Amino acid sequence: MTKTDKRDEIVRAALELIAANGFHGAPMAMIAERANVAAGTIYRYFENKDVLITELYRELEGKIKELILEGYSTERPIRERFLHLNRGLFRYFIAFPLHFRYVEQFHNSPYGVACRRDKILGESDKQDVFKELFEDGLAQQVMKDLPIIILFSLAFGPLLAVIRDHILGFIDLNDTLIERTIEACWDGVKR
């Protein structure tokens, strides 16, 4: 197994175990066993478990961003941009439910709180595409005059709940339901 293969196996094992058992239910020894590597091998790639957890999130975030930004243009009207990004999120998370479970756990953990604070409250040096969309929507008076954190909640709270319910088998989403859900989220934030 090459170095890249070992790292990929560690990341895959961590993703599977953390998505299924949570951060505390996936000790490094268990991750190493699932990845079929010695426990010490993990530390050649990741300084500690916190770094592994954060790096895994960054990798998933990069994949998500790549998909949702495909064909995206800041020149389009706010509504079209909103619908485009949310369609991308739906497509990605439905195609990769394990990634959804990991990202959801991450966002609801102390790791995710710090990450969200940086993105939403502007403490990060790189601009988030969603924050930029909401700032543009507010500036153009197309979105409700609410704090950005509330716009995030109105736009993505229902969306994430519907994706979760689909993954759990409570609802079987088709293209029509996805589109209607995204439109309902838009209705929640539009002026």
PyMOL commands that set and color helices and strands:
alter all, ss='L'
color gray80, all
select helices_A, chain A and resi 3-21+28-35+39-45+49-68+78-95+97-107+110-120+129-139+148-167+175-189
alter helices_A, ss='H'
color red, helices_A
deselect
rebuild
show_as cartoon
